[in-house]
Amino acid sequence: MTGAIGLRVAGIAGADLHLTLCGGDSRVVLRGTPGTRWEPLLEERRQRCEEAGCPPLWQSPSLTDYEKADISGFGESWRAERDLDWLGSALLRRIALFHTSGSAYSTRSWITGDEWIFELDTVLGALPGHEDFLHRLLDPVWGPALRVDRFHCTCDERRDPGDRFYLRQCTYYLRHRELPLGGLQLRFRHGHAVYGSDVRTVLDGLGSPTKWLDRVLPTDAPRPRPQVSTGRRVPGLEGEGR
């Protein structure tokens, strides 16, 4: 099995692809850029799967024998992923924060065991900083039941700005406030190694708002100002720096 077990295509409406899970009535909508045509993309994917001997499952009305066998054969992994269900729901309900309250121009995400990992590529000096993003994400009233367990921040490290292969990464490990459930790892990555010179052109061509691009990918990357918090300490958040 590859992909998410039970994930199904619920429908297509213009540039919107609706996804759901077997036995559920909730939906996630993937909104394409104007002119996106999901039908040929899905058909191409179906043909490639079948040519590789992998039956596509996204239109089956119920769990298939393949999925049931995967659950049975990898029960521990299945249960670990179920411990992350609450986190996925919490993040989906606050997904706008990644766009409105973060400075990442590119975000990747995957699951490893009982941990959900996000890599967020940013330009040094782009605002808001990761500590601002964390404060909004972990709001005591509106945020999910998460706390910072530990973190390692490299914002204050000094390196030659001409070193194009140097990469800084500030890593935060978040856990449930009370329960022994799966956790969240946020990797805020900075440096020339994590983005190409044409990334702004690509994002602009995809219809990204100019105001947002000016903030996350400025033509001349702004230098951090002395009064801007670097993120080494996050006031009001639990955890320790290493």
ChimeraX attribute file (.defattr): number of C-alpha atoms within 10 A of each C-alpha:
attribute: neighborCount
match mode: 1-to-1
recipient: residues
	/A:1	12
	/A:2	7
	/A:3	6
	/A:4	10
	/A:5	19
	/A:6	20
	/A:7	17
	/A:8	20
	/A:9	19
	/A:10	19
	/A:11	15
	/A:12	15
	/A:13	11
	/A:14	13
	/A:15	16
	/A:16	18
	/A:17	20
	/A:18	17
	/A:19	17
	/A:20	18
	/A:21	20
	/A:22	17
	/A:23	10
	/A:24	8
	/A:25	8
	/A:26	11
	/A:27	15
	/A:28	14
	/A:29	15
	/A:30	12
	/A:31	13
	/A:32	14
	/A:33	13
	/A:34	11
	/A:35	8
	/A:36	14
	/A:37	16
	/A:38	17
	/A:39	11
	/A:40	10
	/A:41	10
	/A:42	14
	/A:43	11
	/A:44	11
	/A:45	13
	/A:46	17
	/A:47	14
	/A:48	14
	/A:49	13
	/A:50	11
	/A:51	10
	/A:52	9
	/A:53	9
	/A:54	13
	/A:55	14
	/A:56	14
	/A:57	19
	/A:58	21
	/A:59	12
	/A:60	13
	/A:61	14
	/A:62	15
	/A:63	17
	/A:64	13
	/A:65	9
	/A:66	13
	/A:67	17
	/A:68	13
	/A:69	12
	/A:70	16
	/A:71	16
	/A:72	11
	/A:73	11
	/A:74	11
	/A:75	12
	/A:76	12
	/A:77	15
	/A:78	16
	/A:79	13
	/A:80	17
	/A:81	20
	/A:82	15
	/A:83	18
	/A:84	20
	/A:85	12
	/A:86	15
	/A:87	22
	/A:88	15
	/A:89	12
	/A:90	14
	/A:91	15
	/A:92	11
	/A:93	12
	/A:94	15
	/A:95	12
	/A:96	11
	/A:97	15
	/A:98	16
	/A:99	12
	/A:100	12
	/A:101	18
	/A:102	24
	/A:103	27
	/A:104	25
	/A:105	20
	/A:106	15
	/A:107	13
	/A:108	10
	/A:109	11
	/A:110	10
	/A:111	14
	/A:112	10
	/A:113	16
	/A:114	18
	/A:115	21
	/A:116	20
	/A:117	18
	/A:118	17
	/A:119	18
	/A:120	23
	/A:121	22
	/A:122	27
	/A:123	23
	/A:124	20
	/A:125	20
	/A:126	21
	/A:127	19
	/A:128	17
	/A:129	21
	/A:130	26
	/A:131	18
	/A:132	18
	/A:133	17
	/A:134	21
	/A:135	16
	/A:136	16
	/A:137	20
	/A:138	18
	/A:139	13
	/A:140	12
	/A:141	7
	/A:142	10
	/A:143	16
	/A:144	19
	/A:145	18
	/A:146	21
	/A:147	20
	/A:148	21
	/A:149	19
	/A:150	16
	/A:151	20
	/A:152	17
	/A:153	19
	/A:154	18
	/A:155	18
	/A:156	10
	/A:157	7
	/A:158	7
	/A:159	10
	/A:160	7
	/A:161	10
	/A:162	8
	/A:163	11
	/A:164	11
	/A:165	11
	/A:166	14
	/A:167	14
	/A:168	22
	/A:169	19
	/A:170	18
	/A:171	18
	/A:172	22
	/A:173	20
	/A:174	23
	/A:175	20
	/A:176	18
	/A:177	14
	/A:178	9
	/A:179	9
	/A:180	9
	/A:181	18
	/A:182	20
	/A:183	21
	/A:184	23
	/A:185	21
	/A:186	20
	/A:187	23
	/A:188	24
	/A:189	22
	/A:190	23
	/A:191	18
	/A:192	19
	/A:193	14
	/A:194	17
	/A:195	15
	/A:196	8
	/A:197	8
	/A:198	9
	/A:199	13
	/A:200	20
	/A:201	11
	/A:202	11
	/A:203	16
	/A:204	13
	/A:205	10
	/A:206	12
	/A:207	10
	/A:208	14
	/A:209	10
	/A:210	12
	/A:211	10
	/A:212	14
	/A:213	17
	/A:214	14
	/A:215	20
	/A:216	24
	/A:217	22
	/A:218	15
	/A:219	10
	/A:220	7
	/A:221	14
	/A:222	14
	/A:223	10
	/A:224	15
	/A:225	9
	/A:226	7
	/A:227	6
	/A:228	11
	/A:229	16
	/A:230	19
	/A:231	18
	/A:232	18
	/A:233	15
	/A:234	19
	/A:235	9
	/A:236	7
	/A:237	15
	/A:238	13
	/A:239	16
	/A:240	14
	/A:241	12
	/A:242	9
